[in-house]
Amino acid sequence: MNAPPATSPNRALMPDLLRAFALVGIAVVNVIGFAQPLSSGFFGSGLESPADRLAFGAMASLFLMKSYPLFAMMFGAGLAWQLASAQRSGADAGARYFRRMAALIFIGVLHFVFFWYGDILITYGLLGCLFFVMRGASVKTLIGTGAALIAANTAILLLFAALISSGETHAPEAIAEARDPQNDAEQIEMLTNGAFLEVASWRLSQLPFFLPAAFLQQGIAVFGYFCLGLAAVKAGVIDQPKARIWVLSRWVFLPAGLVGSLWGARLLLDADAMISGQFMLGNAVLMAFSAFSALGYAGLIALFSTGKAGPIRRFFARAGSASLSAYLLQSLILSLLFSGYGVGLFGQTSATQAILTAVGVGLASLAFAGTWRSFAARGPMEALLRRFTYWGRA
């Protein structure tokens, strides 16, 4: 149940490899928001060729609503490890935990304002505060709660799909107005021509609108994945790659998840706009199969984690142990690439170009984090977060 310290040579590979894999997927999914307007995405101009459709379909099939569940599961697992650490040292687990959540929220706000309005840290920090009440729940309760919340989030997306489809039939003028490119005019102007502080000010103005949207779109499921991660630690399988659950995940959950993901991706590709019943239905299908896909990937990574750890696996595991640093670095690089105060690629790339760029950025962030961890006990942001969590002790 206990995670060895970051400096321990006996630290299990699987949890950190899960984080490393999720980080690349998060970059690939997030690039849409960096590269294209909010309401149109690549549907505005970036899905015109077979190659672009293939790239977008691969992103949706392999990573969309699969990367953040793995990340969220590891976040949930972290609660158990923090409680165990506090118990060993005789510290106040609650105070330490809530300091950590407060720090994540603070970092998340800065991240949102200065780099990326799709930040997940604010959501994780806020939900993490609520998640503390689940610390004493049984494995059965955690699994049941997690599954119910993921199903509830799927139902919300299905409801949105039905409402938009109804609007397309009975109120086409309202749907056309919602799809009007002028709705993105301010965002396009800011990210194309705005100076760094002007863009930061604009993002800050959007914070009250983005947070509720994030909670409705995936926040409920995020809490569900927190529960599954905590359950995996309590069941003693999160760092046991040979556990039966991971064999089952590889051979049963992964095929089901891939079939459902292909179905969801096809629905997205066949939509005529992001604001459409079809596109929202595709998201609902991806959400419904997200647990199967995420657990299936975890099963594959468990297989990769078995046997003697070579230098490659150790390197990627070290990178995964600095996931906060790598995640923030991704946003820094992508914001500089696509914003007008940087390279200025916003609205200029196709789906293929943007997604391949994101793969490179994701791997570069892992290379940085893995190299840093080769010489330091923790990633740079992890060290800062620990100082606040432990009141100055790094």
HURA-V930105 format. One line per field, one symbol per residue. phi: phi as a letter, one per 20 degrees, with the letter a starting at -180 (. if undefined). psi: psi as a letter, one per 40 degrees, with the letter a starting at -180 (. if undefined). burial: 1 if it has 24 or more other ideal C-beta (glycine too) atoms within 12 Angstrom, else 0. Layout:
BEGIN
phi = ???
psi = ???
burial = ???
END
This chain:
BEGIN
phi = .eefgfeffefffggffffffffffffffffgffecffedlfffbdcedgffffffffgffecfmcffffffffffffffffffffffemeffffffffffffffffffffgfecbedgdfffffffffffgfefeffgffffffffffffffffffffgffffffffedbfffffffeggffegffffffecffgffffffggfegfeffffffffbfffgfffgffffffffemdfdcfefffffgffedffgffffffffffffffefeafebfffffgffffffdfffffffffffffffeenffefffffffffffdfffffffgfffffffdfffdfnegmddeffffffgfgffffffffffffgffdcfbffffffffgffdlnee
psi = dhhiideheehidddddddddddddddddddddddiidedaeedeefdiddddddddddddddhfdddddddddddddddddddddddefihdddddddddddddddddddddedhefieddddddddddddeedeiidddddddddddddddddddddddddddddddegdddddddehdddeddddddedeiiddddddddddedddddddddddeddddddddddddddddefedfgeeidddddddeddddddddddddddddddeieidgiddddddddddddedddddddddddddddeiahhaddddddddddefddddddddddddddddidebdfeheeiiddddddddddddddddddddddedeidiiddddddddddefeh.
burial = 1110010000111111111111111111111111111111111101100001101111111111111111111111111111111100000010011111101110111111111111111111111111110110101001101110110111011101100110010000001001101001001101110100001101100110011001111111111111111111111011101010110011001101110111111011101011111111111111111111111111111111110000001111111111111111111111111111100011101111111111101111111111011000011111111101110000
END
